[in-house]
Amino acid sequence: MNRWYDKRPRLGKRLDEFKEMDQKIREPILNEIIGLVKKNKPKLLNSDFRFDSFRLRWYEHDPHLWLVFNILQLADVAILELVEYYLENRRLVR
């Protein structure tokens, strides 16, 4: 595969978990990621994102997933590391 997040295997593994995750569990996590980005790099939320309705990826069927994946695709390493750390450690904080 040649996805943008394959370059960061630890992050990619966590992002792939969203595919099978129940929406009730997924939504608070996505909201937290959006909050992290809003706090640390708010301009990312104002980016022009691509939407290709001809060929939807699995994460483009949910608006929050679509937003998070598009934000992270444009994010710098610091934001990616922050989100990666959050996703790996969120279970420890609960």
Contacts in CASP RR format, 6 or more apart in sequence:
PFRMAT RR
TARGET T0000
AUTHOR 0000-0000-0000
METHOD contacts of the structure
MODEL  1
MNRWYDKRPRLGKRLDEFKEMDQKIREPILNEIIGLVKKNKPKLLNSDFR
FDSFRLRWYEHDPHLWLVFNILQLADVAILELVEYYLENRRLVR
3 12 0 8 1.000
4 73 0 8 1.000
5 11 0 8 1.000
5 12 0 8 1.000
5 15 0 8 1.000
5 72 0 8 1.000
5 73 0 8 1.000
6 12 0 8 1.000
8 80 0 8 1.000
8 84 0 8 1.000
10 84 0 8 1.000
10 88 0 8 1.000
11 72 0 8 1.000
11 80 0 8 1.000
11 83 0 8 1.000
11 84 0 8 1.000
11 87 0 8 1.000
14 84 0 8 1.000
14 87 0 8 1.000
14 88 0 8 1.000
15 59 0 8 1.000
15 69 0 8 1.000
15 72 0 8 1.000
15 87 0 8 1.000
18 26 0 8 1.000
18 29 0 8 1.000
18 30 0 8 1.000
18 59 0 8 1.000
18 65 0 8 1.000
19 58 0 8 1.000
19 59 0 8 1.000
21 29 0 8 1.000
23 62 0 8 1.000
26 62 0 8 1.000
26 64 0 8 1.000
26 65 0 8 1.000
27 64 0 8 1.000
29 87 0 8 1.000
29 90 0 8 1.000
30 64 0 8 1.000
30 65 0 8 1.000
30 67 0 8 1.000
30 68 0 8 1.000
31 64 0 8 1.000
32 86 0 8 1.000
32 90 0 8 1.000
33 68 0 8 1.000
33 71 0 8 1.000
33 72 0 8 1.000
33 83 0 8 1.000
33 86 0 8 1.000
33 87 0 8 1.000
34 45 0 8 1.000
34 64 0 8 1.000
34 67 0 8 1.000
34 68 0 8 1.000
34 71 0 8 1.000
36 79 0 8 1.000
36 82 0 8 1.000
36 83 0 8 1.000
36 86 0 8 1.000
37 44 0 8 1.000
37 45 0 8 1.000
37 71 0 8 1.000
37 75 0 8 1.000
37 79 0 8 1.000
37 83 0 8 1.000
38 45 0 8 1.000
40 78 0 8 1.000
40 79 0 8 1.000
40 82 0 8 1.000
41 75 0 8 1.000
41 76 0 8 1.000
41 78 0 8 1.000
41 79 0 8 1.000
44 71 0 8 1.000
44 74 0 8 1.000
44 75 0 8 1.000
44 79 0 8 1.000
45 71 0 8 1.000
47 70 0 8 1.000
47 71 0 8 1.000
47 74 0 8 1.000
49 66 0 8 1.000
49 67 0 8 1.000
49 70 0 8 1.000
50 70 0 8 1.000
51 60 0 8 1.000
51 66 0 8 1.000
57 69 0 8 1.000
59 65 0 8 1.000
59 66 0 8 1.000
59 68 0 8 1.000
59 69 0 8 1.000
60 66 0 8 1.000
60 69 0 8 1.000
72 79 0 8 1.000
72 80 0 8 1.000
72 83 0 8 1.000
75 83 0 8 1.000
END
